[in-house]
Amino acid sequence: MDRSLLVIDQDLTAALEDWYLHIRLGKRQEASDMYHELTDRLEELQQEDTLYIVYLLLSSRFHVLVSDLKKSKRYHDKAGKYKHAFAPALYYYYHLTEGMRLGEEKEYICALASFEKAEEYLSSIEDEVEQGDFHFRKAMTYFHLDISSLSVFHTEYAVKVFEKYPAYRYLLARSLLMRGLNFIDQKKFTQAESALNDALSHTDFKDEGALAALIQHNIGYLYAAQQMPLAAIPYLTAARKYRTYPAYLKTLFLLAESYWKTGQQDQAMDAYREGFQLSIEEKDDIFKWEFAMLHKKFVDHANFETVWAEGIEYFLEQGDKFNVRTYASELAAYFTETGQNELAIYYYKLSLQS
């Protein structure tokens, strides 16, 4: 948090700064401990508007970190009631935090709009690391919106900033991961492999397990995308050991697929069962269908055509163009191989329309 906002009460200032550092570096347990400590000092914080607003905004950002988005919005709304006391830097953090939450909700266009509002106040932020973090947030949003050129621009800005600050190697690793994802998106697989391994080398495995797992997942994905399942398995297996990172279901899916492709039936079924059950528990119907379709492809061949057709219809209803394109194209190829030309043409056309 920019120090210009935290000069009133030195003791509370130090506590808020420590908390922000833990949040910024993704240290969930330490950030959670500080959250409870500061909540116990709420009366002190409420004595001065600026400190209380900072506390509310950091509480909102903390709850993004721990994936409690309802609480994040609640704290953000509370902060919004104090706009009469906002300095320019507070407007920056207000819009930034909103953009972060919206990004986690996968409302990427709305997230970008919030980041652009935050950018109007970026000049009021003296902290260069904060500016680097802002560019990382925009890079990630553009990546999800499939605007690769702008994602690359903001990623490289962030990398250049974080390379200057050894204390923020976590933020550098995260940005190098983003660089690798951009290379994968551009199908520059050699550069992607180099960037992802570079990201892994800057990661503290002991304290940054979620980030390490996410990087390992993406190295596994990189190999899987190149039809190299044997190379993918060790990285996906390593990522699987750490359950609480965003791509865990995808890791299980790729691992099951890679095991089936390499004839390792028991291991494939183990990963499949865990993934399918978890998708049900988390009410993730997209992944539930993906796991079901994967099982029909490799195990229950008798129901392959029916379930894949139903799955593609579901993806169409959900507006999931990527999965419609991916699965319709593969089903079309299957129908071509089996001489079912009318169905092949239908699904080829469907894949091209998505």
BAVOVEX-861082 format. One record per residue (C-alpha): residue number from 1; residue in three letters; x, z, y. Coordinates in steps of 0.25 Angstrom, whole numbers, plus 2048, in hexadecimal, padded with zeros to 3 digits. Example, Ala and Ser with C-alpha at 12.3 -4.5 7.8 and 13.67 -1.06 7.14 Angstrom:
// BAVOVEX-861082
node k->1 | r->ALA | x->831 | z->81F | y->7EE
node k->2 | r->SER | x->837 | z->81D | y->7FC
***
This chain:
// BAVOVEX-861082
node k->1 | r->MET | x->800 | z->800 | y->800
node k->2 | r->ASP | x->806 | z->7FC | y->80E
node k->3 | r->ARG | x->80C | z->808 | y->814
node k->4 | r->SER | x->806 | z->806 | y->821
node k->5 | r->LEU | x->7F9 | z->80B | y->81C
node k->6 | r->LEU | x->7FF | z->818 | y->816
node k->7 | r->VAL | x->806 | z->820 | y->821
node k->8 | r->ILE | x->7FC | z->82B | y->824
node k->9 | r->ASP | x->7FE | z->835 | y->819
node k->10 | r->GLN | x->80B | z->834 | y->812
node k->11 | r->ASP | x->808 | z->83C | y->806
node k->12 | r->LEU | x->7FB | z->833 | y->803
node k->13 | r->THR | x->803 | z->827 | y->807
node k->14 | r->ALA | x->80D | z->829 | y->7FD
node k->15 | r->ALA | x->803 | z->82B | y->7F2
node k->16 | r->LEU | x->7FB | z->81F | y->7F6
node k->17 | r->GLU | x->808 | z->817 | y->7F6
node k->18 | r->ASP | x->80C | z->81C | y->7E8
node k->19 | r->TRP | x->7FE | z->818 | y->7E3
node k->20 | r->TYR | x->7FF | z->80A | y->7E9
node k->21 | r->LEU | x->80C | z->808 | y->7E2
node k->22 | r->HIS | x->807 | z->80C | y->7D5
node k->23 | r->ILE | x->7FB | z->803 | y->7D7
node k->24 | r->ARG | x->803 | z->7F7 | y->7DC
node k->25 | r->LEU | x->80D | z->7F8 | y->7D0
node k->26 | r->GLY | x->801 | z->7F9 | y->7C6
node k->27 | r->LYS | x->804 | z->807 | y->7C1
node k->28 | r->ARG | x->7F6 | z->80B | y->7BC
node k->29 | r->GLN | x->7F9 | z->819 | y->7B8
node k->30 | r->GLU | x->801 | z->81D | y->7C4
node k->31 | r->ALA | x->7F7 | z->817 | y->7CD
node k->32 | r->SER | x->7EC | z->81E | y->7C6
node k->33 | r->ASP | x->7F3 | z->82C | y->7C7
node k->34 | r->MET | x->7F4 | z->829 | y->7D6
node k->35 | r->TYR | x->7E6 | z->825 | y->7D8
node k->36 | r->HIS | x->7E1 | z->832 | y->7D2
node k->37 | r->GLU | x->7EB | z->83A | y->7DB
node k->38 | r->LEU | x->7E7 | z->833 | y->7E7
node k->39 | r->THR | x->7D8 | z->834 | y->7E4
node k->40 | r->ASP | x->7DA | z->843 | y->7E4
node k->41 | r->ARG | x->7DF | z->842 | y->7F2
node k->42 | r->LEU | x->7D3 | z->83A | y->7F7
node k->43 | r->GLU | x->7D0 | z->844 | y->802
node k->44 | r->GLU | x->7DE | z->843 | y->808
node k->45 | r->LEU | x->7DD | z->833 | y->807
node k->46 | r->GLN | x->7CF | z->833 | y->80E
node k->47 | r->GLN | x->7D5 | z->83B | y->81A
node k->48 | r->GLU | x->7DB | z->82D | y->820
node k->49 | r->ASP | x->7D4 | z->820 | y->81F
node k->50 | r->THR | x->7E0 | z->817 | y->81C
node k->51 | r->LEU | x->7E5 | z->820 | y->810
node k->52 | r->TYR | x->7D7 | z->820 | y->80A
node k->53 | r->ILE | x->7D6 | z->811 | y->80B
node k->54 | r->VAL | x->7E3 | z->80F | y->805
node k->55 | r->TYR | x->7DF | z->819 | y->7FA
node k->56 | r->LEU | x->7D2 | z->811 | y->7F8
node k->57 | r->LEU | x->7D9 | z->804 | y->7F7
node k->58 | r->LEU | x->7E4 | z->808 | y->7EE
node k->59 | r->SER | x->7D9 | z->80F | y->7E5
node k->60 | r->SER | x->7D2 | z->801 | y->7E5
node k->61 | r->ARG | x->7DF | z->7FA | y->7E1
node k->62 | r->PHE | x->7E2 | z->805 | y->7D7
node k->63 | r->HIS | x->7D5 | z->802 | y->7D0
node k->64 | r->VAL | x->7D8 | z->7F4 | y->7CF
node k->65 | r->LEU | x->7E5 | z->7F8 | y->7C8
node k->66 | r->VAL | x->7DE | z->800 | y->7BE
node k->67 | r->SER | x->7D3 | z->7F5 | y->7BC
node k->68 | r->ASP | x->7C7 | z->7FE | y->7C2
node k->69 | r->LEU | x->7C2 | z->7F3 | y->7CB
node k->70 | r->LYS | x->7B5 | z->7FB | y->7CE
node k->71 | r->LYS | x->7BC | z->806 | y->7D4
node k->72 | r->SER | x->7C6 | z->7FD | y->7DB
node k->73 | r->LYS | x->7BA | z->7F7 | y->7E2
node k->74 | r->ARG | x->7B4 | z->804 | y->7E5
node k->75 | r->TYR | x->7C1 | z->809 | y->7EC
node k->76 | r->HIS | x->7C2 | z->7FC | y->7F3
node k->77 | r->ASP | x->7B4 | z->7FD | y->7F9
node k->78 | r->LYS | x->7B7 | z->80B | y->7FE
node k->79 | r->ALA | x->7C4 | z->806 | y->805
node k->80 | r->GLY | x->7BB | z->7FB | y->80C
node k->81 | r->LYS | x->7B3 | z->806 | y->813
node k->82 | r->TYR | x->7BF | z->809 | y->81B
node k->83 | r->LYS | x->7C2 | z->7FC | y->821
node k->84 | r->HIS | x->7C1 | z->801 | y->82F
node k->85 | r->ALA | x->7CE | z->808 | y->82C
node k->86 | r->PHE | x->7D5 | z->7FD | y->825
node k->87 | r->ALA | x->7E3 | z->7F8 | y->82B
node k->88 | r->PRO | x->7E7 | z->7EA | y->827
node k->89 | r->ALA | x->7EF | z->7EF | y->81B
node k->90 | r->LEU | x->7E2 | z->7F6 | y->816
node k->91 | r->TYR | x->7DA | z->7E9 | y->817
node k->92 | r->TYR | x->7E5 | z->7E2 | y->80F
node k->93 | r->TYR | x->7E5 | z->7ED | y->804
node k->94 | r->TYR | x->7D6 | z->7ED | y->804
node k->95 | r->HIS | x->7D4 | z->7DE | y->801
node k->96 | r->LEU | x->7E0 | z->7DD | y->7F8
node k->97 | r->THR | x->7DA | z->7E8 | y->7EF
node k->98 | r->GLU | x->7CD | z->7E1 | y->7EF
node k->99 | r->GLY | x->7D4 | z->7D4 | y->7EA
node k->100 | r->MET | x->7DB | z->7DC | y->7DF
node k->101 | r->ARG | x->7CE | z->7E1 | y->7DA
node k->102 | r->LEU | x->7C7 | z->7D4 | y->7DB
node k->103 | r->GLY | x->7D3 | z->7CD | y->7D3
node k->104 | r->GLU | x->7D1 | z->7D7 | y->7C8
node k->105 | r->GLU | x->7C2 | z->7D4 | y->7C8
node k->106 | r->LYS | x->7C6 | z->7C5 | y->7C6
node k->107 | r->GLU | x->7C0 | z->7C2 | y->7D3
node k->108 | r->TYR | x->7CC | z->7B9 | y->7D8
node k->109 | r->ILE | x->7C6 | z->7B2 | y->7E3
node k->110 | r->CYS | x->7C0 | z->7BE | y->7E9
node k->111 | r->ALA | x->7CE | z->7C5 | y->7E7
node k->112 | r->LEU | x->7D5 | z->7BA | y->7EE
node k->113 | r->ALA | x->7CC | z->7BB | y->7FA
node k->114 | r->SER | x->7CF | z->7CA | y->7FB
node k->115 | r->PHE | x->7DE | z->7C7 | y->7FA
node k->116 | r->GLU | x->7DD | z->7BD | y->805
node k->117 | r->LYS | x->7D6 | z->7C8 | y->80E
node k->118 | r->ALA | x->7E1 | z->7D1 | y->80A
node k->119 | r->GLU | x->7EB | z->7C7 | y->80E
node k->120 | r->GLU | x->7E6 | z->7C7 | y->81C
node k->121 | r->TYR | x->7EC | z->7D5 | y->81D
node k->122 | r->LEU | x->7F9 | z->7D3 | y->815
node k->123 | r->SER | x->801 | z->7D2 | y->822
node k->124 | r->SER | x->7FE | z->7E1 | y->824
node k->125 | r->ILE | x->805 | z->7E5 | y->817
node k->126 | r->GLU | x->814 | z->7E8 | y->819
node k->127 | r->ASP | x->817 | z->7EA | y->80A
node k->128 | r->GLU | x->81D | z->7DD | y->804
node k->129 | r->VAL | x->81A | z->7E2 | y->7F6
node k->130 | r->GLU | x->80B | z->7E3 | y->7FA
node k->131 | r->GLN | x->80C | z->7D5 | y->7FF
node k->132 | r->GLY | x->812 | z->7D0 | y->7F2
node k->133 | r->ASP | x->807 | z->7D7 | y->7EB
node k->134 | r->PHE | x->7FC | z->7D0 | y->7F3
node k->135 | r->HIS | x->802 | z->7C3 | y->7F0
node k->136 | r->PHE | x->802 | z->7C6 | y->7E1
node k->137 | r->ARG | x->7F3 | z->7CA | y->7E2
node k->138 | r->LYS | x->7F0 | z->7BC | y->7E8
node k->139 | r->ALA | x->7F9 | z->7B5 | y->7DE
node k->140 | r->MET | x->7F1 | z->7BC | y->7D2
node k->141 | r->THR | x->7E4 | z->7B8 | y->7D9
node k->142 | r->TYR | x->7E8 | z->7A9 | y->7DB
node k->143 | r->PHE | x->7ED | z->7A9 | y->7CC
node k->144 | r->HIS | x->7DF | z->7AD | y->7C7
node k->145 | r->LEU | x->7D9 | z->7A3 | y->7D0
node k->146 | r->ASP | x->7E1 | z->798 | y->7CA
node k->147 | r->ILE | x->7E8 | z->795 | y->7D8
node k->148 | r->SER | x->7F6 | z->795 | y->7D2
node k->149 | r->SER | x->7FE | z->790 | y->7DE
node k->150 | r->LEU | x->7F9 | z->79B | y->7E7
node k->151 | r->SER | x->7FC | z->7A5 | y->7DB
node k->152 | r->VAL | x->80A | z->7A0 | y->7DA
node k->153 | r->PHE | x->80C | z->7A2 | y->7E9
node k->154 | r->HIS | x->807 | z->7B0 | y->7EA
node k->155 | r->THR | x->80E | z->7B4 | y->7DD
node k->156 | r->GLU | x->81C | z->7AF | y->7E2
node k->157 | r->TYR | x->81A | z->7B7 | y->7EF
node k->158 | r->ALA | x->817 | z->7C3 | y->7E7
node k->159 | r->VAL | x->823 | z->7C1 | y->7DE
node k->160 | r->LYS | x->82D | z->7BF | y->7EA
node k->161 | r->VAL | x->828 | z->7CC | y->7F0
node k->162 | r->PHE | x->829 | z->7D5 | y->7E4
node k->163 | r->GLU | x->837 | z->7D0 | y->7E0
node k->164 | r->LYS | x->83C | z->7D8 | y->7EC
node k->165 | r->TYR | x->836 | z->7E5 | y->7E7
node k->166 | r->PRO | x->83C | z->7EA | y->7DA
node k->167 | r->ALA | x->832 | z->7F6 | y->7DB
node k->168 | r->TYR | x->827 | z->7ED | y->7D9
node k->169 | r->ARG | x->82B | z->7E5 | y->7CD
node k->170 | r->TYR | x->81D | z->7E7 | y->7C7
node k->171 | r->LEU | x->817 | z->7DF | y->7D2
node k->172 | r->LEU | x->822 | z->7D5 | y->7D0
node k->173 | r->ALA | x->81F | z->7D4 | y->7C1
node k->174 | r->ARG | x->811 | z->7D2 | y->7C4
node k->175 | r->SER | x->814 | z->7C7 | y->7CD
node k->176 | r->LEU | x->81D | z->7C0 | y->7C3
node k->177 | r->LEU | x->812 | z->7C1 | y->7B9
node k->178 | r->MET | x->809 | z->7BA | y->7C3
node k->179 | r->ARG | x->814 | z->7AF | y->7C5
node k->180 | r->GLY | x->814 | z->7AD | y->7B6
node k->181 | r->LEU | x->805 | z->7AC | y->7B6
node k->182 | r->ASN | x->806 | z->7A1 | y->7C0
node k->183 | r->PHE | x->810 | z->799 | y->7B8
node k->184 | r->ILE | x->807 | z->79A | y->7AC
node k->185 | r->ASP | x->7FC | z->795 | y->7B4
node k->186 | r->GLN | x->805 | z->789 | y->7B8
node k->187 | r->LYS | x->809 | z->788 | y->7A9
node k->188 | r->LYS | x->817 | z->78A | y->7AD
node k->189 | r->PHE | x->81A | z->792 | y->7A1
node k->190 | r->THR | x->829 | z->794 | y->7A1
node k->191 | r->GLN | x->828 | z->799 | y->7B0
node k->192 | r->ALA | x->81D | z->7A2 | y->7AB
node k->193 | r->GLU | x->825 | z->7A8 | y->7A0
node k->194 | r->SER | x->830 | z->7AB | y->7A9
node k->195 | r->ALA | x->827 | z->7B1 | y->7B4
node k->196 | r->LEU | x->820 | z->7BA | y->7AA
node k->197 | r->ASN | x->82D | z->7BF | y->7A3
node k->198 | r->ASP | x->832 | z->7C2 | y->7B1
node k->199 | r->ALA | x->826 | z->7CA | y->7B4
node k->200 | r->LEU | x->827 | z->7D2 | y->7A7
node k->201 | r->SER | x->836 | z->7D5 | y->7AA
node k->202 | r->HIS | x->831 | z->7DC | y->7B7
node k->203 | r->THR | x->827 | z->7E4 | y->7B0
node k->204 | r->ASP | x->828 | z->7F3 | y->7AC
node k->205 | r->PHE | x->822 | z->7F3 | y->79E
node k->206 | r->LYS | x->821 | z->802 | y->79E
node k->207 | r->ASP | x->81A | z->804 | y->7AC
node k->208 | r->GLU | x->813 | z->7F6 | y->7AD
node k->209 | r->GLY | x->80D | z->7F3 | y->79F
node k->210 | r->ALA | x->801 | z->7EC | y->7A4
node k->211 | r->LEU | x->809 | z->7E2 | y->7AC
node k->212 | r->ALA | x->813 | z->7E0 | y->7A1
node k->213 | r->ALA | x->808 | z->7DE | y->797
node k->214 | r->LEU | x->802 | z->7D4 | y->7A1
node k->215 | r->ILE | x->80F | z->7CC | y->7A2
node k->216 | r->GLN | x->811 | z->7CC | y->793
node k->217 | r->HIS | x->802 | z->7C7 | y->791
node k->218 | r->ASN | x->805 | z->7BB | y->79B
node k->219 | r->ILE | x->812 | z->7B8 | y->793
node k->220 | r->GLY | x->80A | z->7B8 | y->787
node k->221 | r->TYR | x->7FF | z->7AF | y->78D
node k->222 | r->LEU | x->80A | z->7A6 | y->792
node k->223 | r->TYR | x->80F | z->7A3 | y->784
node k->224 | r->ALA | x->801 | z->7A3 | y->77E
node k->225 | r->ALA | x->7FD | z->798 | y->789
node k->226 | r->GLN | x->809 | z->790 | y->784
node k->227 | r->GLN | x->804 | z->791 | y->775
node k->228 | r->MET | x->810 | z->79B | y->772
node k->229 | r->PRO | x->808 | z->7A6 | y->76B
node k->230 | r->LEU | x->814 | z->7AC | y->763
node k->231 | r->ALA | x->81B | z->7AE | y->771
node k->232 | r->ALA | x->80E | z->7B3 | y->777
node k->233 | r->ILE | x->80C | z->7BE | y->76D
node k->234 | r->PRO | x->817 | z->7C8 | y->770
node k->235 | r->TYR | x->813 | z->7C8 | y->77F
node k->236 | r->LEU | x->805 | z->7CA | y->77C
node k->237 | r->THR | x->807 | z->7D5 | y->772
node k->238 | r->ALA | x->810 | z->7DC | y->77C
node k->239 | r->ALA | x->805 | z->7DB | y->787
node k->240 | r->ARG | x->7FA | z->7E0 | y->77D
node k->241 | r->LYS | x->801 | z->7ED | y->77D
node k->242 | r->TYR | x->7FC | z->7F0 | y->78B
node k->243 | r->ARG | x->7ED | z->7F0 | y->78B
node k->244 | r->THR | x->7EA | z->7F2 | y->79A
node k->245 | r->TYR | x->7EE | z->7E5 | y->7A1
node k->246 | r->PRO | x->7E4 | z->7DB | y->7A5
node k->247 | r->ALA | x->7E7 | z->7D0 | y->79B
node k->248 | r->TYR | x->7E6 | z->7D8 | y->78E
node k->249 | r->LEU | x->7DA | z->7D1 | y->789
node k->250 | r->LYS | x->7E1 | z->7C4 | y->78B
node k->251 | r->THR | x->7EE | z->7C9 | y->784
node k->252 | r->LEU | x->7E6 | z->7CC | y->778
node k->253 | r->PHE | x->7DF | z->7BE | y->778
node k->254 | r->LEU | x->7ED | z->7B7 | y->779
node k->255 | r->LEU | x->7F3 | z->7C0 | y->76F
node k->256 | r->ALA | x->7E8 | z->7BE | y->765
node k->257 | r->GLU | x->7E9 | z->7AF | y->767
node k->258 | r->SER | x->7F8 | z->7AF | y->766
node k->259 | r->TYR | x->7F7 | z->7B7 | y->759
node k->260 | r->TRP | x->7ED | z->7AD | y->753
node k->261 | r->LYS | x->7F5 | z->7A1 | y->757
node k->262 | r->THR | x->801 | z->7A7 | y->750
node k->263 | r->GLY | x->7F9 | z->7AB | y->743
node k->264 | r->GLN | x->7FA | z->7BA | y->745
node k->265 | r->GLN | x->7EB | z->7BC | y->742
node k->266 | r->ASP | x->7EB | z->7CC | y->741
node k->267 | r->GLN | x->7F2 | z->7CD | y->74E
node k->268 | r->ALA | x->7E8 | z->7C3 | y->754
node k->269 | r->MET | x->7DC | z->7CA | y->74F
node k->270 | r->ASP | x->7E1 | z->7D7 | y->755
node k->271 | r->ALA | x->7E3 | z->7D2 | y->763
node k->272 | r->TYR | x->7D6 | z->7CA | y->762
node k->273 | r->ARG | x->7CE | z->7D7 | y->75E
node k->274 | r->GLU | x->7D4 | z->7DF | y->769
node k->275 | r->GLY | x->7D1 | z->7D4 | y->773
node k->276 | r->PHE | x->7C3 | z->7D1 | y->76F
node k->277 | r->GLN | x->7BF | z->7E0 | y->76E
node k->278 | r->LEU | x->7C5 | z->7E3 | y->77C
node k->279 | r->SER | x->7BE | z->7D7 | y->782
node k->280 | r->ILE | x->7B1 | z->7DD | y->77D
node k->281 | r->GLU | x->7B5 | z->7EB | y->782
node k->282 | r->GLU | x->7B9 | z->7E5 | y->790
node k->283 | r->LYS | x->7AD | z->7DC | y->790
node k->284 | r->ASP | x->7B6 | z->7D0 | y->793
node k->285 | r->ASP | x->7AD | z->7C5 | y->78D
node k->286 | r->ILE | x->7B7 | z->7BA | y->791
node k->287 | r->PHE | x->7C1 | z->7C0 | y->788
node k->288 | r->LYS | x->7B7 | z->7C4 | y->77D
node k->289 | r->TRP | x->7B4 | z->7B5 | y->77C
node k->290 | r->GLU | x->7C2 | z->7B1 | y->77C
node k->291 | r->PHE | x->7C6 | z->7BA | y->771
node k->292 | r->ALA | x->7BA | z->7B6 | y->769
node k->293 | r->MET | x->7BE | z->7A7 | y->76B
node k->294 | r->LEU | x->7CC | z->7AA | y->767
node k->295 | r->HIS | x->7C7 | z->7B1 | y->75A
node k->296 | r->LYS | x->7BF | z->7A5 | y->757
node k->297 | r->LYS | x->7CA | z->79B | y->759
node k->298 | r->PHE | x->7D4 | z->7A2 | y->750
node k->299 | r->VAL | x->7CB | z->7AA | y->746
node k->300 | r->ASP | x->7BC | z->7A7 | y->745
node k->301 | r->HIS | x->7BD | z->798 | y->745
node k->302 | r->ALA | x->7AF | z->796 | y->741
node k->303 | r->ASN | x->7A9 | z->79B | y->74E
node k->304 | r->PHE | x->7B4 | z->795 | y->757
node k->305 | r->GLU | x->7AC | z->789 | y->75D
node k->306 | r->THR | x->79F | z->792 | y->75F
node k->307 | r->VAL | x->7A6 | z->79E | y->766
node k->308 | r->TRP | x->7B0 | z->795 | y->76E
node k->309 | r->ALA | x->7A4 | z->78D | y->774
node k->310 | r->GLU | x->79C | z->79A | y->777
node k->311 | r->GLY | x->7A9 | z->7A0 | y->77D
node k->312 | r->ILE | x->7AB | z->793 | y->786
node k->313 | r->GLU | x->79C | z->794 | y->78A
node k->314 | r->TYR | x->79E | z->7A3 | y->78E
node k->315 | r->PHE | x->7AA | z->79F | y->797
node k->316 | r->LEU | x->7A2 | z->794 | y->79D
node k->317 | r->GLU | x->797 | z->79F | y->7A1
node k->318 | r->GLN | x->7A2 | z->7A8 | y->7A7
node k->319 | r->GLY | x->7A8 | z->79D | y->7AF
node k->320 | r->ASP | x->7B6 | z->79F | y->7A8
node k->321 | r->LYS | x->7BB | z->791 | y->7AA
node k->322 | r->PHE | x->7C9 | z->795 | y->7A4
node k->323 | r->ASN | x->7C3 | z->799 | y->797
node k->324 | r->VAL | x->7B9 | z->78D | y->796
node k->325 | r->ARG | x->7C5 | z->784 | y->799
node k->326 | r->THR | x->7CE | z->78A | y->78F
node k->327 | r->TYR | x->7C5 | z->78C | y->783
node k->328 | r->ALA | x->7BD | z->77F | y->785
node k->329 | r->SER | x->7CA | z->777 | y->785
node k->330 | r->GLU | x->7CE | z->77E | y->778
node k->331 | r->LEU | x->7C0 | z->77C | y->772
node k->332 | r->ALA | x->7C0 | z->76D | y->776
node k->333 | r->ALA | x->7CD | z->76B | y->76F
node k->334 | r->TYR | x->7C8 | z->772 | y->762
node k->335 | r->PHE | x->7BC | z->769 | y->762
node k->336 | r->THR | x->7C5 | z->75D | y->764
node k->337 | r->GLU | x->7CD | z->761 | y->758
node k->338 | r->THR | x->7C1 | z->763 | y->74F
node k->339 | r->GLY | x->7BA | z->756 | y->753
node k->340 | r->GLN | x->7AF | z->75C | y->75B
node k->341 | r->ASN | x->7B0 | z->752 | y->767
node k->342 | r->GLU | x->7A4 | z->755 | y->76F
node k->343 | r->LEU | x->7A7 | z->764 | y->76F
node k->344 | r->ALA | x->7B5 | z->761 | y->773
node k->345 | r->ILE | x->7B1 | z->758 | y->77F
node k->346 | r->TYR | x->7A7 | z->763 | y->783
node k->347 | r->TYR | x->7B1 | z->76E | y->783
node k->348 | r->TYR | x->7BC | z->765 | y->789
node k->349 | r->LYS | x->7B3 | z->762 | y->795
node k->350 | r->LEU | x->7B0 | z->771 | y->796
node k->351 | r->SER | x->7BE | z->774 | y->797
node k->352 | r->LEU | x->7C1 | z->76A | y->7A2
node k->353 | r->GLN | x->7B5 | z->76F | y->7AA
node k->354 | r->SER | x->7BA | z->77D | y->7AB
***
